[in-house]
C-alpha cells in the first residue's frame, strides 16, 4: 500500500464518517475504480458497498478494521485519532481498546492535545496502569477535534430509553446561535447549570424528537450516586 492508497482511505473516512466536508478526490476515485489504488482485501467489499450504495454500516466496519490494525496511524495519525474517538462515541469500540489504539509512535501533525493523549496512552500502557490511563484519556477525547458545540439540556428530561430530549427552548436557542444542524453523530457538550457532560446526538425516537446519549462526564458520576 502506497501513499495514494493511504490518502484515499483517509479521504473516504473523512467524507463518510466525520462530517467535515472533505470530498473524495475524483482523480483518486477514478484510480480506485481502475485498480491503480488498492485497499486491503478484508475491507474491499465494505469500501465498494459504501461507494456504490452509500452503505454507512459497511464504512463503519471498514473503519473498525482500519483503526484496529493501525492502518492510518503512521501516515494520518490525527485522522486515526479522530476516527477512534468517533467510533468510541458510537459504542463501536470498547473502553479497554483505547490505550492500544491511541498509543501512537508517529505523532506528526497532531496538535498539543493529541500528542498528550498519545503520550499518556503509551506511558500507561507500557507501565501497566491501564485503568488510570483510561480514566485520564476518555475525558480528553471529547475535547479533541473541531466540534466545540454546546447544547443546553435538562439531565432529568429523558425519554423511555434514557436518552436526553433535545426539544427544550434553550437547546433550540443554542442550535440557532451556533448555526448547528442536529444530525446523528454530532458530538457536543451538554450543560445544565454547573453540570456538563459529553453527549452525542442520535436520531428521533418513538416520540419524534431529537435526542442525545451521554458518553462521558461528571453527570454520569452524579447520576450513579443518586440512583
N, C-alpha and C positions, 0 to 999 in steps of 0.2 A: 504494500500500500504506500503510495507516494503522497506528496504534499497536496496535490489536487484532490486526491481521494479524501484526505482528512478534511480539507476545506469544504468539500461537497457535503460530507456528513455534518459538519458544523453548521453550515447554512440550512441544511434540512431540519436540524433540531431547533435552530433559532426561529425558522419560519413556522414550524409546526407546533411547537410546544410553549415557547416563551413569550409569544405575542409582542415581539419587539419591532416588528415591521420589516425585518430583513427578508427579501425575496431571493429565491434561488437564482443564481446567475444563469441566464438562458444558454450561454456557452457551455457551462458545466452540465446543465440539464441535457443538452444535445450529446455531450461527451459521455454521459451516463447511459443514455439510451443506445448509443452506438457501441458501447463496450469499452471505450477508452478510459473511462473512470469506473472502477470497480468498488464493490462494498463486500465486507466479509460474508462468506457463504451463509452463516447462521441467521443473518438478518436480511438477506437479499429479497426473500419473499415478502417480508414485512415492509421494506422500503418500497418495493414495487406496488404493494397493496395501498400504501399511503399515497404515492404519486398518481396512481391510476384511479383510485376510488375515494381519496381523502379519508382513509380509514385511520382515525386518530388512535384507536386501540393498537393497531399494528405499529404505529410510530412509537407509542409508549413501550411496546415490547422491544422494539429496536433500541430505544434509549436506555432501557434497563440493561440490555446486553452490552451496550457501548460503555456505560459508566462502570459496570461491574468488572469489565475487562480493561478498564483504564485506557480505552482506545483513543480518546482525545485528550487525556490528562497531560501528556507531554507536549502536544502541539497546540492545544487550545485549553489551557488549564482553567482560565476564567469561565469559559463556557461549560467545561466539565463540572465545575463547582456549582454553577447556576442550575444545571440540569439535575444534579444531586439534590439541591435544595428544592427544586420544583417537584421531583419525584417523591421526596420525603414528605412534603406538604400534602401530596395527593395520596398518602398512605401506601405508596408503591414500594417504599424502602423501609426496612426495619431500622430502628434507632441503633441497634447493635452493628449495623453495616457502616455507619457514618465515619468512624475513625479510619477504617481501612480505605474508604473512598476519598477522604479529604486529606490524607497524609501525602501530599504531592511533593515529589522530588523536584520537578520542574515548576518554578513559580514565576516565570517571566510573564509579564502582562497582568499580574494580579495587583490589585490595589492594596493599601495597608491592611484593611480588614481581612481581605482574602489571604494575604501572607500570614497574618496572625492565626487565622483558622487552620491553615495548613501546618504551621509550626506546632500549634497545640496538639493537633491530631497526631502528628509524627511523634512528638515527645511522649505523650501519654500512652500511645500505642507501644512504643519501644520500652517504656518503663512499666507496662502492665497496669497502668492506672486507668482502666477502661471506663469505669463508672464516672470518675472525676472528669475525664475527657469529654464524655457525652454531656454531662451537666454543664460544662463550660461552652461547648460548641453549639448546642441546639439554640440557645437564645441568640448567639452571634449570627446564625444563619439567617434569621429573619431581618437582620439589618443589612444583609448583603444584597447587592443588585440595585436596579433602578427604581424599584417601587417604594415610594415614600407616602403612599396613600394612607389617610387617617379617616376612619369612619366612626361616627358616634353610634353606640349600641347600648342596649339595656341588657346586661348579662342575665337578668331574670326573665327576659322576653324570649322564650324558646318555644319551638313547635313540639309536636308529639315525638319527633325523632331526636330531640335535644339540641337542635341547631338554632342559632340566633336568627331571629327575624330581622330583615333589613327594611322594614316598612315604616320606620319612625320618621317624623318630620325632620329631626336633627340629622338623621342619616341621609335623607334626601338633600338636605341643605349642603352637607359635606360633599356629596356626589356632584352637585351643581357647581359648588365653589371651586372644586379641583378639576372640573371638566372630565370627570371619570365616566367610564362606561362599565356598568356591572356586567361581569362575564365570568364563566366558570374558570377557576384557576387564579383569579386576581388575588394576590397576597397583599394584605393591608394590616394596619394596626387598629384594632378595635378599642375604643376608650369609653369610659363611663366614670366621670369624676376622677378619683385618684387611681382607679383600676385600669389596667391596659393589658392586652393580650394580642399575640399574633393570630390573625384569622385568615382563612381562605374562603373566597366566595364560591358558593355552589348554586346550582340551578333551583328553580322554584319547585317546591314540594307539592303535597296534596292541597295546600292552602292557596297555591298560586302566587306566592310572594318569594322574592329573592331571599336567600339565607346565607349564613356563614358558619363554618366549622372552626372552633378554637383549635389551634395546633400547638400553641405554647404560650405561656405567660403566667404572671402572678395570679390571675383569676383562677386558673386551674388548681393551684395550691390552696387558695382560699376556699374554693368550692368543695374540695376534699374534706376540709376541716368542718364546713357547715353541714354536709351530709354525713 
